[in-house]
Amino acid sequence: MDESRRTPSRAARSVPPPVICGFLLLLAVVFGVSYAAGSVAGPVAPGMHGGDSGTGPAGTGDGGGMVHGHGGAE
């Protein structure tokens, strides 16, 4: 009976609980699946490509016709 009350060894205490390991594994799997789905789906908008950000379709620097700010005429 004395053995069952003994504290666990240092190595046994440093291992995280299985619930945390399972959660981290699930998180990694969900991230991997979402990354793969995003790669297959491609860009979210027509003309959206990696590289120059903030430039228009022809590199004019106008932001692609987007209006910034709140309402009204400039």
N, C-alpha and C positions, 0 to 999 in steps of 0.2 A: 504494500500500500504506500510505502514511502517513495517508491519510484514514480508513482503517478502524480505526485505533488512536486516533483523536481522541476525547476524552471528549464525552459528549452535552451538549447545551446545558442551561442552567438550567431552561428550561421543560420539556424532555423528562424531566429528573430529578424534577420536582415532581409528575408524573402517576403515580398509584399503578398497580401492575401490574394487568393485565386480570383476573387470578384474584381479586383482592380486590374489584374492581368487580363482577364476576359474583356473588361471594358476597353482597355487600351488596344487589344487585338481587334475588337469590333470597330473601334474608332479608325484604326488603320485600314481595315477592309472597306469601310464606308468611304473614306477619303480616296482610296484607290479606285473604287468603282465610280465615284463621281468624277474623278480626274479622267478616267477612260471614257466615260460618257461625254464629257465636255470636249475631249479630243476628237471623238467621232462626230459630234454634232457640228463642230466648227464654230466660226464667229457668230455672235448673237445678233449682229446687224449687217446688212449689206455694206460692203466697202470697208469693213473694220478689219484691219490687219495690224500685225505687230510692227514695231519700229517707230517712225516719226509720230509722236503724239502731239496733238494740238495743231496739226496742219490740215488744210483742206484736201480734197481729193487730188488736186493738181499741185499740191505743195505751195499753195498761195498764202498759207499762214492765217487764213480767216476762220479756222476752227470748223470747217465743213458747213458753214451756214448756220451754226448754232448761235442763238441769242442768249447772252448771259445777263443776269440781273433780273429785276422784278418789273414786269409789265411795261406798257406805254412806249411812246416814241423816244428816241434818244435826243 
